[in-house]
Structure formats: structure tokens, C-alpha cells
């Protein structure tokens, strides 16, 4: 329970520290296209199983590739933005692994994130905070 609340004493090394808390709060404060990718892929996979037309299946496969490219580009941009923000806010802290930590958290379904989000999300993907 303490881990899910984000209690610093109960967190594993991966999640400890003010930098990681800042990144968690930054990611949790906005909606991300990454958190919806699993829903989209789930629907696409089941539609290919239901509709066995080769042309349709090829189209769905193309859509899946496009989604993966979009998420990879989003991850790259997020990594750069998070690294820049952390360097500004915590100049003496290491940024090693921070970009991947932010990307992995942003692609998780919000209610399944651990530790639980401590801030409410904004309404827009592009909200400035």
C-alpha cells in the first residue's frame, strides 16, 4: 500500500529520488498517446481475426506499423523534453535512464501504473504546464 501511494521509503531504487518523482508527476499530469496504444492494438488484432480478407488484414498491419512509428517518435521527443527539464530543475543530478523511465511510464495504462499517479491529468496531449 505504501508503494502504491508513492511513499519514498517503500519505493524500489528504480523509483526513488526527487528526479524520478518529478518525472512521474510530469508524465501523470498529462494524457499521452502511448497510454492508448494498447487499446488500439487490441482492437486491431481482434478485427484481423474476425475479418479474414487479406486486403483488410494488410491494411490493419500497416496501421499497426504506423502506430508503432508514432509511439517511437513520441518517445524520442518525450525523452529529449524530460532530459532538458530535469537538467534545468536538477542541475547536479544524473539524467541517465530518465528518458526511458518517462517513456515506459507514459505507455502504461494509467490505472495500472505503479506507484499510483499522484496528480490529475490535463485534458489535452499538448497542455503546457
Number of C-alpha atoms within 10 A of each C-alpha: 9 11 15 14 14 19 12 15 10 15 17 9 10 9 19 15 11 12 18 18 15 16 22 24 17 17 22 22 19 20 19 23 15 22 17 15 19 14 11 13 16 10 11 17 14 10 14 17 10 10 11 10 10 10 10 13 18 12 12 17 15 12 15 17 12 12 17 15 12 15 19 14 12 16 20 14 13 18 19 12 13 22 18 15 15 20 15 10 11 14 11 9 11 12 16 9 11 18 22 15 17 22 23 15 21 25 19 17 15 17 9 10 16 16 18 16 19 14 13 11 18 14 10 10 12 10 11 7 7
